[in-house]
Amino acid sequence: MDILKTYHNNKDIIDKTPLHKNNRLSRKYGCNIFLKREDLQLVRSFKVRGAYNKLLRLSTKDKQKGIVCASAGNHAQGVAYSCSILNIKSDIFIPENTPLQKIKSIEKFSNETCNIHIIGCNFDECLYNAKEYCNKNNKIFIHPFDDMDIINGQGTIAVEIYEKIKPDIIIGCIGGGGLMSGISLYSKHINPDCKLYGVESENCNAMYSSIKKDSIIKLENCDTFVDGAAVSRVGELTFDICKKYLEEILLVNNGYLCKQMIELYQDDGIITEPAGALAISGLSKLDPNIIKDKNVVCIVSGGNNDITRYPEINEIALRYDNLKHYFIIKFGQKPGILKKFVNNILGPHDDITRFEYIKKTNKSLGQVFVGIELSHPDNLQNIITNLEENKFNYKYINEDELLMSYLV
């Protein structure tokens, strides 16, 4: 089959990534959890598999024209690296919200073979501009997912999995759908009984929504927090393949996703980007009886996470666990009021993480923005009871999205 041929054609360039059994997750879910470590590719993402396969198969004439691609970051790195190996000139378009770490990696791998265009507030605007540029300059467009050469390249991951074990379940992230399309085509060909699941963020779920409607739709609002999978419209090819072969699309909350990223970092020493932790986050959405004692493979699709994002990721995870809470409190401008707050409001193991005046209302009162990290979620009710008993005028703002986005 094409994917097996692709694997043998590309194996001297594309790293064969490890398949690690994770004992922590295996104990937690009562099965054998294996992590396919695509974060350990040279470009720290599976995307290089499809990009290299596509560029390798271009005609000499098309290679001489030069290529154009649009990407949220990882496809761009794969294209830049492949172009440097194959000596192809490229123009790479990335949206304005692309993390700086990914931009620097694109520059590093390009080896002066590419021009980088940062344009568009999201992937769709970026894609539109890339195609316009490509048409005007008579270049070859390299789609990030809706191309059979790309899909076959991503499918080589499945070849490596089956060389090691016979999986009962494979779980991978869904952005445009190229990864799970390629894995599905190979897996269903040699092992029809293997169950396949895709995972999306519940705030950007183009494949889930399209399959539910039985027609490709474009999301009007697509949260870009999971930047590596923030696609508002999936591909024609990938829609048909995923609809045919995937058991289900699992949706996960960004807060739970952040919690998994923190646990992977602290407990396993694995740095993932948000999209890279989607598959592992999807485990919690499966019926425990379905996965019990089974061989389950989770694709760790990418590790291109800017270290400066970890404070935000940790913040979201703490709020998801109900351990981080924010209040606006009227404080009297007199000696001893802060001491009273610390002694009478907080529990013995709770901590103030933010404390700043946001507005002086008059000489005797001031609005204070307070962030509190709790030792246990149940402590929140104690905090609120203590505030009321001690006559503090307060507003709890965790559920006020406008205020939270402005202040936090």
KOLVEX-426246 format. One record per residue (C-alpha): residue in three letters; x, y, z. Coordinates in steps of 0.2 Angstrom, whole numbers. Layout:
% residues N
<'ALA',<X,Y,Z>>
...
//
This chain:
% residues 408
<'MET',<0,0,0>>
<'ASP',<5,18,-3>>
<'ILE',<9,22,16>>
<'LEU',<21,7,17>>
<'LYS',<30,13,1>>
<'THR',<31,30,8>>
<'TYR',<38,24,24>>
<'HIS',<52,14,15>>
<'ASN',<55,29,4>>
<'ASN',<57,42,18>>
<'LYS',<64,32,33>>
<'ASP',<82,38,30>>
<'ILE',<77,56,33>>
<'ILE',<62,54,45>>
<'ASP',<66,49,63>>
<'LYS',<58,33,69>>
<'THR',<51,39,85>>
<'PRO',<50,29,101>>
<'LEU',<34,20,107>>
<'HIS',<36,21,126>>
<'LYS',<24,12,139>>
<'ASN',<19,25,152>>
<'ASN',<17,16,168>>
<'ARG',<8,31,177>>
<'LEU',<-6,32,164>>
<'SER',<-7,13,163>>
<'ARG',<-10,11,181>>
<'LYS',<-23,26,181>>
<'TYR',<-33,18,167>>
<'GLY',<-31,0,170>>
<'CYS',<-23,-4,153>>
<'ASN',<-7,-3,143>>
<'ILE',<-4,15,138>>
<'PHE',<9,18,125>>
<'LEU',<15,35,120>>
<'LYS',<21,37,102>>
<'ARG',<33,51,104>>
<'GLU',<32,62,89>>
<'ASP',<38,76,100>>
<'LEU',<55,69,98>>
<'GLN',<56,72,79>>
<'LEU',<70,83,75>>
<'VAL',<57,97,72>>
<'ARG',<47,91,87>>
<'SER',<31,87,78>>
<'PHE',<24,73,66>>
<'LYS',<21,86,53>>
<'VAL',<38,84,45>>
<'ARG',<33,66,39>>
<'GLY',<19,73,27>>
<'ALA',<29,88,22>>
<'TYR',<44,79,17>>
<'ASN',<34,66,7>>
<'LYS',<25,79,-2>>
<'LEU',<41,89,-7>>
<'LEU',<50,73,-12>>
<'ARG',<37,68,-24>>
<'LEU',<36,85,-33>>
<'SER',<43,85,-51>>
<'THR',<59,94,-55>>
<'LYS',<50,108,-63>>
<'ASP',<38,111,-48>>
<'LYS',<53,111,-36>>
<'GLN',<61,124,-47>>
<'LYS',<46,135,-46>>
<'GLY',<47,136,-27>>
<'ILE',<33,131,-15>>
<'VAL',<21,140,-3>>
<'CYS',<13,134,13>>
<'ALA',<2,140,27>>
<'SER',<4,134,44>>
<'ALA',<0,137,63>>
<'GLY',<19,133,65>>
<'ASN',<22,114,65>>
<'HIS',<19,111,46>>
<'ALA',<30,126,43>>
<'GLN',<44,119,52>>
<'GLY',<42,102,43>>
<'VAL',<42,111,26>>
<'ALA',<57,122,31>>
<'TYR',<67,107,36>>
<'SER',<62,97,20>>
<'CYS',<66,112,9>>
<'SER',<83,114,16>>
<'ILE',<87,95,13>>
<'LEU',<79,96,-5>>
<'ASN',<86,113,-9>>
<'ILE',<69,120,-13>>
<'LYS',<65,139,-11>>
<'SER',<49,142,-1>>
<'ASP',<37,155,6>>
<'ILE',<30,151,22>>
<'PHE',<15,160,29>>
<'ILE',<10,159,48>>
<'PRO',<-3,168,57>>
<'GLU',<1,182,69>>
<'ASN',<-3,172,85>>
<'THR',<11,159,81>>
<'PRO',<21,157,96>>
<'LEU',<39,165,95>>
<'GLN',<47,148,99>>
<'LYS',<39,141,83>>
<'ILE',<44,156,73>>
<'LYS',<62,154,78>>
<'SER',<62,136,74>>
<'ILE',<56,139,57>>
<'GLU',<70,151,54>>
<'LYS',<83,138,61>>
<'PHE',<77,124,50>>
<'SER',<75,134,34>>
<'ASN',<94,136,31>>
<'GLU',<90,152,22>>
<'THR',<79,143,9>>
<'CYS',<63,151,14>>
<'ASN',<54,168,17>>
<'ILE',<43,169,32>>
<'HIS',<27,179,30>>
<'ILE',<18,183,47>>
<'ILE',<0,188,41>>
<'GLY',<-18,185,47>>
<'CYS',<-25,184,65>>
<'ASN',<-29,166,63>>
<'PHE',<-25,151,52>>
<'ASP',<-39,154,40>>
<'GLU',<-34,172,36>>
<'CYS',<-16,165,34>>
<'LEU',<-21,152,22>>
<'TYR',<-31,164,11>>
<'ASN',<-16,175,10>>
<'ALA',<-4,161,6>>
<'LYS',<-15,154,-8>>
<'GLU',<-17,172,-16>>
<'TYR',<2,174,-15>>
<'CYS',<4,157,-23>>
<'ASN',<-7,160,-37>>
<'LYS',<0,177,-41>>
<'ASN',<18,171,-42>>
<'ASN',<15,154,-50>>
<'LYS',<21,143,-36>>
<'ILE',<16,126,-29>>
<'PHE',<5,126,-14>>
<'ILE',<9,113,0>>
<'HIS',<-7,110,9>>
<'PRO',<-5,106,28>>
<'PHE',<-18,92,28>>
<'ASP',<-29,90,13>>
<'ASP',<-17,81,1>>
<'MET',<-15,62,-1>>
<'ASP',<4,64,-1>>
<'ILE',<3,73,16>>
<'ILE',<-9,60,23>>
<'ASN',<2,46,17>>
<'GLY',<17,54,26>>
<'GLN',<8,56,42>>
<'GLY',<2,38,41>>
<'THR',<20,31,42>>
<'ILE',<17,34,61>>
<'ALA',<5,19,61>>
<'VAL',<18,8,52>>
<'GLU',<31,11,66>>
<'ILE',<17,7,79>>
<'TYR',<13,-10,71>>
<'GLU',<31,-14,70>>
<'LYS',<32,-14,89>>
<'ILE',<15,-19,95>>
<'LYS',<-3,-24,89>>
<'PRO',<-14,-10,96>>
<'ASP',<-32,-12,101>>
<'ILE',<-35,7,101>>
<'ILE',<-25,22,94>>
<'ILE',<-29,40,99>>
<'GLY',<-23,56,90>>
<'CYS',<-26,74,89>>
<'ILE',<-37,82,76>>
<'GLY',<-34,99,68>>
<'GLY',<-37,98,49>>
<'GLY',<-37,79,51>>
<'GLY',<-22,73,41>>
<'LEU',<-14,64,56>>
<'MET',<-29,52,60>>
<'SER',<-33,50,41>>
<'GLY',<-16,43,38>>
<'ILE',<-16,32,53>>
<'SER',<-33,26,49>>
<'LEU',<-29,21,31>>
<'TYR',<-15,10,37>>
<'SER',<-22,3,53>>
<'LYS',<-39,-2,45>>
<'HIS',<-30,-10,31>>
<'ILE',<-20,-22,42>>
<'ASN',<-30,-23,58>>
<'PRO',<-49,-18,55>>
<'ASP',<-53,-22,74>>
<'CYS',<-42,-8,80>>
<'LYS',<-53,6,86>>
<'LEU',<-48,24,81>>
<'TYR',<-52,40,90>>
<'GLY',<-48,58,86>>
<'VAL',<-48,72,100>>
<'GLU',<-52,90,98>>
<'SER',<-53,105,110>>
<'GLU',<-71,108,114>>
<'ASN',<-68,126,109>>
<'CYS',<-62,122,91>>
<'ASN',<-70,106,85>>
<'ALA',<-72,108,66>>
<'MET',<-71,89,63>>
<'TYR',<-83,84,77>>
<'SER',<-96,97,71>>
<'SER',<-94,92,53>>
<'ILE',<-96,74,56>>
<'LYS',<-111,78,67>>
<'LYS',<-119,88,53>>
<'ASP',<-113,75,40>>
<'SER',<-106,90,30>>
<'ILE',<-90,100,31>>
<'ILE',<-94,116,40>>
<'LYS',<-84,131,44>>
<'LEU',<-83,137,63>>
<'GLU',<-87,155,65>>
<'ASN',<-77,156,81>>
<'CYS',<-62,145,84>>
<'ASP',<-52,147,100>>
<'THR',<-33,147,96>>
<'PHE',<-27,142,113>>
<'VAL',<-23,124,105>>
<'ASP',<-14,133,91>>
<'GLY',<-7,117,83>>
<'ALA',<-25,111,80>>
<'ALA',<-34,127,78>>
<'VAL',<-43,124,61>>
<'SER',<-60,131,58>>
<'ARG',<-63,120,42>>
<'VAL',<-57,103,39>>
<'GLY',<-51,95,23>>
<'GLU',<-62,87,10>>
<'LEU',<-51,71,10>>
<'THR',<-49,71,28>>
<'PHE',<-67,73,32>>
<'ASP',<-72,58,21>>
<'ILE',<-58,47,29>>
<'CYS',<-61,52,47>>
<'LYS',<-80,50,45>>
<'LYS',<-78,33,38>>
<'TYR',<-65,26,50>>
<'LEU',<-65,35,67>>
<'GLU',<-76,27,80>>
<'GLU',<-79,44,88>>
<'ILE',<-72,62,90>>
<'LEU',<-68,66,108>>
<'LEU',<-69,84,115>>
<'VAL',<-59,90,129>>
<'ASN',<-59,106,140>>
<'ASN',<-44,117,139>>
<'GLY',<-43,117,158>>
<'TYR',<-41,98,158>>
<'LEU',<-29,99,144>>
<'CYS',<-18,111,153>>
<'LYS',<-19,100,168>>
<'GLN',<-13,85,158>>
<'MET',<1,96,151>>
<'ILE',<7,100,168>>
<'GLU',<6,82,174>>
<'LEU',<16,76,159>>
<'TYR',<30,89,163>>
<'GLN',<30,86,181>>
<'ASP',<28,67,182>>
<'ASP',<35,61,166>>
<'GLY',<47,75,160>>
<'ILE',<38,77,144>>
<'ILE',<36,94,137>>
<'THR',<21,95,125>>
<'GLU',<12,109,116>>
<'PRO',<-7,110,119>>
<'ALA',<-11,100,103>>
<'GLY',<2,87,108>>
<'ALA',<-7,83,124>>
<'LEU',<-24,81,116>>
<'ALA',<-23,62,113>>
<'ILE',<-19,59,132>>
<'SER',<-32,71,138>>
<'GLY',<-45,60,127>>
<'LEU',<-42,45,138>>
<'SER',<-53,52,151>>
<'LYS',<-68,53,139>>
<'LEU',<-67,34,135>>
<'ASP',<-78,21,144>>
<'PRO',<-66,12,156>>
<'ASN',<-73,-5,151>>
<'ILE',<-68,-1,132>>
<'ILE',<-50,1,137>>
<'LYS',<-48,-11,151>>
<'ASP',<-32,-22,149>>
<'LYS',<-31,-16,131>>
<'ASN',<-15,-9,121>>
<'VAL',<-19,9,119>>
<'VAL',<-8,21,109>>
<'CYS',<-8,39,111>>
<'ILE',<0,50,99>>
<'VAL',<11,64,107>>
<'SER',<10,74,91>>
<'GLY',<21,89,96>>
<'GLY',<32,97,108>>
<'ASN',<34,115,102>>
<'ASN',<29,124,117>>
<'ASP',<35,141,121>>
<'ILE',<42,140,139>>
<'THR',<34,157,142>>
<'ARG',<17,149,140>>
<'TYR',<18,138,156>>
<'PRO',<13,152,168>>
<'GLU',<-4,153,158>>
<'ILE',<-5,134,156>>
<'ASN',<-3,132,175>>
<'GLU',<-15,146,179>>
<'ILE',<-29,138,168>>
<'ALA',<-25,121,176>>
<'LEU',<-27,128,193>>
<'ARG',<-43,136,189>>
<'TYR',<-50,120,181>>
<'ASP',<-46,111,197>>
<'ASN',<-55,125,207>>
<'LEU',<-39,129,216>>
<'LYS',<-36,147,209>>
<'HIS',<-49,161,213>>
<'TYR',<-51,179,210>>
<'PHE',<-60,193,220>>
<'ILE',<-62,211,219>>
<'ILE',<-63,217,237>>
<'LYS',<-66,234,245>>
<'PHE',<-51,237,258>>
<'GLY',<-52,250,271>>
<'GLN',<-37,262,270>>
<'LYS',<-31,259,288>>
<'PRO',<-18,250,298>>
<'GLY',<-21,232,301>>
<'ILE',<-34,228,287>>
<'LEU',<-22,217,278>>
<'LYS',<-17,208,293>>
<'LYS',<-36,205,297>>
<'PHE',<-38,198,280>>
<'VAL',<-24,186,281>>
<'ASN',<-28,180,298>>
<'ASN',<-47,179,297>>
<'ILE',<-51,175,279>>
<'LEU',<-37,163,272>>
<'GLY',<-36,145,278>>
<'PRO',<-19,139,285>>
<'HIS',<-13,133,269>>
<'ASP',<-20,145,257>>
<'ASP',<-10,158,248>>
<'ILE',<-12,176,241>>
<'THR',<-5,176,223>>
<'ARG',<-11,193,217>>
<'PHE',<-14,208,228>>
<'GLU',<-15,225,219>>
<'TYR',<-26,241,220>>
<'ILE',<-35,244,204>>
<'LYS',<-45,259,209>>
<'LYS',<-45,271,223>>
<'THR',<-64,276,227>>
<'ASN',<-61,288,241>>
<'LYS',<-49,291,255>>
<'SER',<-56,277,266>>
<'LEU',<-59,263,254>>
<'GLY',<-49,256,239>>
<'GLN',<-54,242,226>>
<'VAL',<-41,228,228>>
<'PHE',<-39,214,215>>
<'VAL',<-35,198,225>>
<'GLY',<-30,181,218>>
<'ILE',<-30,166,230>>
<'GLU',<-23,149,228>>
<'LEU',<-31,136,238>>
<'SER',<-24,120,246>>
<'HIS',<-41,111,243>>
<'PRO',<-56,116,232>>
<'ASP',<-68,115,246>>
<'ASN',<-59,129,254>>
<'LEU',<-68,142,243>>
<'GLN',<-84,141,253>>
<'ASN',<-74,144,269>>
<'ILE',<-66,160,260>>
<'ILE',<-83,167,255>>
<'THR',<-91,163,273>>
<'ASN',<-76,172,281>>
<'LEU',<-77,187,269>>
<'GLU',<-96,189,274>>
<'GLU',<-93,186,292>>
<'ASN',<-79,199,293>>
<'LYS',<-90,212,283>>
<'PHE',<-79,213,268>>
<'ASN',<-88,220,252>>
<'TYR',<-82,208,238>>
<'LYS',<-86,202,221>>
<'TYR',<-81,185,215>>
<'ILE',<-75,186,197>>
<'ASN',<-69,169,191>>
<'GLU',<-86,167,181>>
<'ASP',<-85,184,174>>
<'GLU',<-76,181,157>>
<'LEU',<-74,199,153>>
<'LEU',<-66,204,169>>
<'MET',<-55,189,170>>
<'SER',<-49,192,152>>
<'TYR',<-45,210,157>>
<'LEU',<-37,207,174>>
<'VAL',<-29,190,173>>
//
